[in-house]
Amino acid sequence: MEINSGILDSILKKILDLKPNESFLIITDEQKKELAMQVYEYAKKITPSARIEIMKNLKVDGQEPESDVAELMLNHDVQFYLTSKSLSHTDARRNATKKGRRIISAPGLTNSIINRCVDIDYDKLIKFHDRLRPIIANSKGIHITTKAGTNIRTSVHDTRGQSDNLLKNKQGAFGNLPTEEIDSGIVREKTNGTIVFDGSFPELGILKNPVKVEVINGKGKIIFDNEEAKKMNKMLSSVGEKAFLLAELGIGTNPEARITGNILEDEKVLGTVHFAFGNDLSYNGSNDVPLHLDGIIKVPTIEVDGKIIMKEGEFIDEFY
């Protein structure tokens, strides 16, 4: 399936604001090469300095690319990572961002996601983020509950999702495509309670059975009561104890996204929240591990400083 030319135009011209005098780099792998070629061919119509780099498949999200790929990331003005595993939470990406590169990272992107979730009302979304982001960023405490059993209190820092970062048209802008979430680093010593992942999880897809995680001071302990829980624990254990540290709280804001088992889209679904395990350096944290995995929680109630902003997956009217 081909990407609609209007959507390609929106990605490269509206979101990334690619100009004829700028260099453009798209990084991909064998699994995503066919889709990436469509973006590359369209980019060549905008700038003569377009390049596509096909790298070796990464084993896990957050694994560092090889040095030659990292070098390319430093030296191109505008970049699009269309890969199977995520380059988002890597030193290579962070170093490119520090140099002012404008970057979209879209691990696992599909034609279906592009055609469904990208062509949306960005002006409306920016206004929504302008209202919601300061509430999250300036909060002292957040309490999240669900009927499935989630009951966790946390506090955040380094909140992203700013309105001026939804479109990747400014120096150093970075984010996913689809781009709609408000994501924050978490204060681990203030993060305690129970998380029940009941949406989806990387490598596991849509969860057939919910996975319960007990959290003490930001470190998760998975309760082994089904196969999904055992598989999740195996993924984290393969990296080590630090992989069980929580890294991120995110709130999805894309009205067109659906839970499909693809985390790139799932974490953007309006009316969901997600917690991530592992690397938190992108949020000025200290947990430098080669893994960052997001788990989705459906129909949450979110209370911020004692005030409910979302009730069972629906934002209160004054916030949306």
N, C-alpha and C positions, 0 to 999 in steps of 0.2 A: 504494500500500500504506500502510495506517495504522500508526502506531506503537502498540504495545501500551500500554494505559493504565497497566498495572503498571510498565512501564519508564519512562514519563513521570513517574510518581509517584516512582520511584527516583531519576531524574535531578534533579528539582526539589526533592524533600523530603529524600532521604537524602544525595545527593552535594552539592547546593548549599545544602541546609537553608533554602530560601526560606520566609520567615515572612509572615503577613498584613500586618504593619506595615512591610514593606520594599518598595522600588521595584525593579522587574524590567525589564530591557531586553534584547530580542533583536534583533540586527543581522543582516540577511540581504541577498541580492541577488535579481535576477529568476530566476536559475537554481535557487536554493535556497528560494525563497519558499514554495512549497507545503508543504515539510517544516517550515519554520520556523513556519508558521501553526498547525500542530498543537501545537507547543511553546507558542506564544503563547496559544492558546485554553485550554490546560490551566493555564497560569500564572495566567490570569484567575480561575480557580476558587480560587486560593490567595491572591492579593493583588489589590486593586482598582487598584493602581499598577503595572500592566503596560503596556509599550509595545513595539511592533514598528517598526523603522526599516529601510526598504528603500533601500540605498545603491547607487551606481553600481558596476558590476563593476570590481574591481581588475585590473591587467594582470599582475602577478606577486605571488608570495608575499612578504610583508614590505613591500609598498608602503603608504605612509601613507594613511589615509582623509581625506576632506575635513574642513575645520575644524568644520563643524556636527555631523558624526558624532563627531569627537573630543571635542567639548564634551559631547555626550550620555554618552559613556563615562565622563566624570569625575563625572557626577551621578546615577548609579543604583547602588544597593547591590549588586545581584546581576545578572550579565550572561551572555549566551550568544551567541557569535558563530558563526552558522551560515551561512557564506559559501563561495563557490567558491575564492577565494584567501585565504591566511592573514593574519589581523591579529595573530598571536601576537608576532612580532618587530618591533613598531612602537613608536614613542615614544608614540603614543596609548594603546596597551594598557599600556605600562610606567607611564605617568603615572596611569592609572586604578588600577593595582595599588598604586602608592605611596599613593593615597588610601584604600586598604583595601578596594577593591571585590573581591568574590568573582566569579571569571571562569572560564568554560569557553570555549575556542576550538576549534571543530570544523570546519575548512575541508574541504570535500568530503564531509562526512558524508552517509551514505545510510541508508535504512530497513534495508537488509541489515546494515550495520555495527552500527547500534543494536541490532537484534534478536539479533545473534550475539555481540557483544563487551561489552555494557554490564551485562547481568544475570549477574554473576560473584560469586565468594566474596571480597569485599573484605577481610574479616577475615584470611583466609589470605594474601592478597596483601600486606597491611600487614606481617604477620609476616615474609614473605619479604624485603620491602624493608628491614625493620629489620636483617636479617642481612647483606644484600648491600651496601646503600648505604654503610655505614662502611668496608667493605673497598675500595670504589672511591674514596670521598672521601679516605681517608687514605693512598692508595697513592703510591709514588714513581715507578713506571713500569708501563705496561701494554703487552703485546705481543700483537698479534692476527694470526693466520694462518689461511689456508684452502687447501684443495686447489686452488681455482681460481686461486690466485696472490697473494692478499693476504698481505703480510708487512710490518707497520708497527708501529713503537714510538711510544708517545705518553705524555703525562702530562696529568692533568686538574686543573681547579680549579672552584670554585663548583658542586659536584655537587648536582643537584636530585633529585627522586624521593623525597623524605623521606616517611616514613609519614604524617606529619600533613598532607601536601599531596595525598595520593591522593584524599581526599574534600575537595571545595572548600567546606568548612563553617566555615572560620576566616577572620578578617579578612586580606585581602590574598592569599588563596589563588588560584592560577592554574594552569591546565594544559589539556590536551586532553581530549576525549572521543572514543574510549576514552582512558583516563588512564594506561595501564600501561607506563611506561618509566622507566629511570634515566638521566637525561641530564646531561651535564656540559660545561662549557666546556673547551677544550683549551689546553695550553701549546704554542704554535706552534713555538718554538725547540727543543722536545723532541719534535717530531713529524716523523718521517722514515721513508721506506720506500715501499712500493707498496700501493695499494688497488685491488682489483678489484671493482667494483660488479657483482653478478650477480643481484640481486633485482629492484629497480625504481627508478625515478627520476621526479621530477615532470615532467609533460608527455609523458614517454616511456612511462610505464606499465611493465608487466612487460618486462624487458630480454630481447630475443631473443638478443642477443650481449653478452657481458660487456664492460665498459668499464674499461680500465686507466688508472690515474692514478699518476704518479710524484710523490712528495711530498718536498720539501726545506724544512726549517724551517717546516713548516705551510702551504706554498703548493703547490697542485696544478698539475701539467702533464698534460693529457689526451693520451694516445697515440692518434693517429688511425688506427685499423685497422678501423673499421666505421662505419656510418651513425649508430648511436646515439652514438658518441664525438663525431662531428662536430656532431650536434645539441646535445649537452650543452655542447660548447665554445662554440657559437653563443649559447646562453642566457646563459652566464657572461660571454662577451665583450661582450654587449650592455650590460652594466652597467659593465665596466671591470676592470682588473687586480686590484683588491681583492676582486672576487667570487670569485677563485680561492683566497682564503685560507680554510683550514678553520676552522670555528666551533664544532663540537659533536661529541662522541662520545655515542651513546646505546645502551642495551641494552634490547631488548624483553622484556616480562615477562607479556604477556597470553596465557593458555593457549588462548583461543578465537579469537584473531586469525589470519588467513591472508593470504598475499601475493596480492593481487588486482590490483595496479597502482594502488591508491589509497594514497598515502603516509600519510595519516592513520591508516589501519589497519596498513599494512605495517611501519611503524617500531615498532609495538607487539608484533609477533609474537615469542612466546617462542622463544628460540634463534637470534635474529638480532642483529646490531649495525648501526648506521648512523653515517655521518659526514655532516656538513652543511657546505656551502660558504656563505660570505657573512657576514651580519650576526650578531655575537655579543654585542651590547649586553645581551641578556637574561641573559647569563652574566658580566656585569660586564667584558666585553671592550671593545675600542676600535675595532672595524671597523664603521663606520656606513655601510652600503650598503643600498639598497632591495631586498634579495633575501636569502632564506634557503632553501636547497634541500638536502633530505636524500636520500642514496642508500643503498640497502639491500645488506647483505652477508649471504649465507646460510651456514649451517653453519660458523660460525667456531670456532676454538679461542682462548680468552682466557686469558692468563697474567698474573697480577697479582703483582708483586714476586717473580717466580720460581715462583709457585704457580699451577697450572692450576685455574681455577674453572669453565670450560666446555670441553668437548672435542667438536669437530665438531657443535656445535649443541645439546649436552646438558649441562645444569648437573651438576657433580659433586654427589653425593647430599648431602654435608654443607652445601651452600649452598642446596639447594632442597627 
